[in-house]
Amino acid sequence: MYYYWCYQLGIFPKGTDYKPTSPLMKEELRKLDEITAQVRYMSKHNISTLSDLHADRDKNQSEMERLTDYRRHLQNKIRRASPAEKETLRAEKNGVTEQITDLRKRLKYAAAIEKRSAHIDDCLNQIHDTIENQRSNHQKQPTKTERRREESLR
C-alpha cells in the first residue's frame, strides 16, 4: 500500500523509460569529448596550422622541463628545511605540480591533434586519388555514339 500511494502522489516517478547507454555509444561520446577538448585547446591558443601546433608544443615542452627542474629543486629544499619552512615549500611545490599537470595535458592534446590531422590528411589524399582515378577512367571510356560508330564500321 505504501508503494502504491508513493507512486500515486508522485514521490516515485511514473513511466520512466530508462535505457542504459550502450558501450559503443559511451565510447563514441568519449571520443567526442576528446575532440571537443582538442578544438577548445586549439581555439584558446590560436592554433590554426601544423607549424603553430609544433611551436606551441615546443614551448610547452621547454616550460615543462623548466618546471620539473624547479620542482626537483624544491623537493631537495624540503628535505633540508625546518618544519616551519616545509609547509610553505610544499605549498609552492603543489602549485608547480598543478602547472606541470596542465602542461602535460596540453602536450597530450597537441600529440592527439597531430595524429588526427595526419590521419585526416591521409584520408583526404586517398579520396583525391580515387576521384582522379575515376576521372581518368571516365575519360578513357568511349561514349555511346563512339561505340555505335565503331560497331557500324565493323
C-alpha atoms as one frame of an Amber mdcrd trajectory, in Angstrom:
protein
   0.000   0.000   0.000   2.816   2.372   0.902   4.478   1.959  -2.503   1.152
   2.388  -4.274   0.470   5.731  -2.596   4.060   6.919  -3.094   3.602   6.192
  -6.772   0.200   7.911  -6.883   1.472  11.014  -5.064   4.406  11.352  -7.416
   7.142  10.532  -4.931   8.180   7.685  -7.184   8.469   8.712 -10.839   5.852
   7.454 -13.242   6.676   5.836 -16.540  10.426   6.142 -16.578  11.829   4.612
 -19.698  15.435   4.485 -18.624  17.574   2.754 -21.193  21.247   2.490 -20.331
  23.702   3.822 -22.872  25.338   1.119 -24.927  29.097   0.603 -24.607  29.598
   1.633 -28.234  27.721   4.871 -27.643  29.765   5.538 -24.491  32.966   5.068
 -26.488  31.774   7.446 -29.200  30.779  10.031 -26.585  34.226   9.748 -25.004
  35.838  10.354 -28.402  33.544  13.322 -28.975  34.575  14.802 -25.625  38.246
  14.367 -26.545  37.778  16.083 -29.897  35.818  18.897 -28.244  38.604  19.452
 -25.705  41.184  19.493 -28.509  39.213  22.029 -30.527  38.843  24.239 -27.459
  42.585  23.952 -26.872  43.268  24.993 -30.480  40.909  27.960 -30.320  42.195
  29.098 -26.921  45.829  29.081 -28.081  45.136  30.387 -31.623  46.454  27.279
 -33.362  45.433  27.139 -36.998  48.331  25.407 -38.754  50.601  22.487 -38.044
  53.561  24.842 -37.606  51.598  26.741 -34.912  50.956  23.431 -33.206  54.649
  22.480 -33.303  55.693  25.870 -31.951  53.181  25.632 -29.102  54.258  22.062
 -28.333  57.944  23.043 -28.217  57.158  25.993 -25.951  55.119  23.772 -23.606
  57.827  21.099 -23.574  60.556  23.564 -22.604  58.319  25.123 -19.943  57.546
  21.697 -18.510  61.238  20.791 -18.340  61.957  24.065 -16.545  59.161  23.489
 -14.037  60.228  19.886 -13.457  63.744  21.025 -12.623  62.348  23.695 -10.306
  60.115  21.127  -8.567  63.108  18.842  -8.069  64.974  21.813  -6.570  62.039
  22.476  -4.209  61.942  18.827  -3.166  65.635  18.980  -2.237  64.992  22.173
  -0.249  62.110  20.488   1.596  64.422  17.706   2.767  66.830  20.179   4.345
  64.319  22.771   5.595  62.989  23.278   9.094  59.403  22.169   9.808  58.072
  25.743   9.556  59.617  26.266   6.102  58.500  22.854   4.863  54.843  23.883
   4.736  55.454  26.915   2.533  57.792  24.934   0.280  55.245  22.109  -0.034
  52.533  24.586  -0.983  54.815  26.076  -3.630  55.694  22.588  -4.873  51.982
  21.727  -5.179  51.428  24.855  -7.267  54.284  23.874  -9.574  52.861  20.337
  -9.817  49.500  21.742 -10.937  51.231  23.768 -13.640  53.112  20.652 -14.800
  49.834  18.711 -14.916  48.288  21.407 -17.106  51.321  21.365 -19.423  51.166
  17.572 -19.699  47.517  17.838 -20.684  48.414  20.416 -23.341  51.161  18.172
 -24.703  48.717  15.280 -24.803  46.244  17.403 -26.760  48.965  18.522 -29.173
  50.065  14.936 -29.835  46.473  13.794 -30.400  45.752  16.730 -32.719  48.878
  15.994 -34.731  47.997  12.304 -35.015  44.394  13.020 -36.003  45.374  15.667
 -38.554  47.862  13.254 -40.169  45.132  10.606 -40.380  42.664  13.080 -41.889
  45.300  14.228 -44.373  45.905  10.622 -45.452  42.184  10.030 -45.877  41.803
  13.178 -47.961  44.730  12.131 -50.158  43.126   8.737 -50.723  39.818  10.359
 -51.644  41.590  12.745 -54.013  43.443   9.832 -55.670  40.205   7.878 -56.032
  38.462  10.831 -57.669  41.379  11.352 -60.058  41.338   7.651 -60.994  37.611
   7.793 -61.647  38.023  10.874 -63.837  40.825   9.307 -65.844  38.836   6.052
 -66.268  35.788   8.012 -67.314  37.760   9.928 -69.953  39.214   6.693 -71.348
  35.798   5.068 -71.813  34.238   5.782 -75.196  30.826   7.403 -75.322  27.759
   5.641 -76.717  27.955   7.422 -80.072  31.628   6.482 -80.460  30.780   2.827
 -79.716  27.989   2.859 -82.315  30.337   4.294 -84.942  32.912   1.603 -84.191
  30.243  -1.126 -84.422  28.896   0.231 -87.712  32.406   0.291 -89.218  32.871
  -3.383 -88.437
